[in-house]
Amino acid sequence: MHVWIDADGSPVVKQTLHVASRYHISVTIVTDRSHEIYDERAETIVVDEGRDAVDFEIIARMKAGDLVITQDYGLASLVLAKNGFAMNENGVMYREETIDVLLYQRAMHAHIRKSGGRMKGPKKRKTAQNEQFSKSFNQFLQSHDIRLK
């Protein structure tokens, strides 16, 4: 298994690297030039800026069974289509059964914004959310028979 981080705006890069290093799981951070992130515990791929450039790079390189950490529903749906796993920044797994609803909600929110409506932004991230992500990531790895080294 390989872990891919959609690092454009990801609040859990450090947590992902910490947990993955304990299991000796290889990680690749994919980011665009405006968010370059480097860490000795991971490979970093930097792509040109552009709409969905990071997403396309991850999809082109990932394999079935890989895990992608992303906040992007569109990327998550492509990962699921390639028989990969996708987890959000709160440690919640994206599922085939629910991804269509999430994509529909995203489209509706975009329509409202284009029509001049306003949507509430995300709340300030709390430490407990990062802890929950780490816990869920650990549980995911253990459930796939990946053991601490």
VENBEL-V531625 format. One record per pair of residues at least 24 apart in sequence whose C-alpha atoms are under 8 Angstrom apart, sorted by the first residue. I is the first residue (numbers start at 1). GAP is how many residues later the second one is. Records with the same first field share a line. If there is no record, write none. Layout:
I=GAP + GAP
//
This chain:
1=24 + 25 + 64 + 65 + 66
2=24 + 25 + 26 + 60 + 63 + 64 + 65
3=24 + 25 + 63 + 64 + 65 + 66
4=24 + 25 + 26 + 54 + 58 + 62 + 63 + 64 + 65
5=24 + 25 + 63 + 64 + 65
6=24 + 25 + 48 + 49 + 52 + 62 + 63 + 64 + 65
7=24 + 28 + 30 + 63
8=24 + 27 + 46
9=26
10=60 + 61 + 79
11=78
12=77 + 118 + 121
15=115 + 118 + 119
16=118 + 121
17=24 + 25
19=115 + 118 + 119
22=126 + 127
23=123 + 124 + 125 + 126
24=124 + 125
30=24 + 27 + 28
73=26 + 29 + 30
74=29
89=41 + 44
90=39 + 40 + 42 + 43
91=41 + 42 + 43 + 44 + 45 + 46
92=41 + 44
//
